[in-house]
Amino acid sequence: PPDAIAGNQPGWLLDKYKFLPMLAHAQRNWPGLKWYIYIEDDTFIFWDNVLRYLSDLESDDEPSYYGALSGEGNETFAQGGSGLVFSRSLLRTIFGGNDVPGLEKYGNETSKECCGDVMLGKVLRDYGIYVNRRTYGTGSFRPEPPWKTGFDDLIWCTPVFTFHHMHQRDILQLSE
């Protein structure tokens, strides 16, 4: 059951509902930004690497989002804890009109999912938008801290964008 995956914690049960309102809020309040970046408080972001990478991309070409690839086949999504990047055209296309996907449309489905990033992936797939794989596979957005991250030939020389599940002391050390 979905609750078992998330540990049946009250925070987890609410956490999965944040993504759609968060993106609608961002579009409504800051519609002209080029990129929208989401990170959690236990995620460290290497701003220089992320901004350098995004500077080579066009945020208006086609709706796209980036993050650590998770799931399989047509069920792929970007794992939220390791950070997510959304293009301006994605927010404008999906959250800029009057038919904004939200709890009214997806609330019952969200209640059956374990996690909000899984549901966000489903919503975006419903609009024909899949995780962009141009970010070096899963190498740049790391869903684990450095001491749990494996390095192989595919990601050895790729820039690190984020590490997730970081302790406060580790975030402080990396920032220094």
CORUR-V640219 format. One record per backbone hydrogen bond with DSSP energy under -1.0 kcal/mol. NH is the residue of the N-H (numbers start at 1). CO is the residue of the C=O. If there is no record, write none. Layout:
nh=NH co=CO
nh=NH co=CO
This chain:
nh=5 co=1
nh=6 co=2
nh=8 co=3
nh=13 co=9
nh=14 co=10
nh=15 co=11
nh=16 co=12
nh=17 co=14
nh=18 co=15
nh=22 co=18
nh=23 co=19
nh=24 co=20
nh=25 co=21
nh=26 co=22
nh=27 co=23
nh=28 co=24
nh=29 co=25
nh=30 co=26
nh=33 co=30
nh=36 co=86
nh=38 co=84
nh=43 co=40
nh=44 co=163
nh=46 co=161
nh=47 co=45
nh=50 co=46
nh=51 co=47
nh=52 co=48
nh=53 co=49
nh=54 co=50
nh=55 co=51
nh=56 co=53
nh=57 co=54
nh=66 co=85
nh=70 co=77
nh=75 co=72
nh=77 co=70
nh=79 co=68
nh=83 co=80
nh=84 co=38
nh=85 co=66
nh=86 co=36
nh=87 co=64
nh=88 co=34
nh=89 co=59
nh=91 co=87
nh=92 co=88
nh=93 co=89
nh=94 co=90
nh=95 co=91
nh=100 co=98
nh=106 co=102
nh=107 co=103
nh=110 co=106
nh=111 co=107
nh=113 co=110
nh=119 co=115
nh=120 co=116
nh=121 co=117
nh=122 co=118
nh=123 co=119
nh=124 co=120
nh=125 co=121
nh=126 co=122
nh=128 co=125
nh=129 co=124
nh=132 co=65
nh=136 co=134
nh=137 co=133
nh=139 co=136
nh=142 co=162
nh=148 co=145
nh=156 co=152
nh=158 co=155
nh=161 co=140
nh=162 co=140
nh=163 co=44
nh=166 co=42
nh=171 co=167
nh=172 co=168
nh=173 co=169
nh=174 co=170
nh=175 co=171
nh=176 co=172
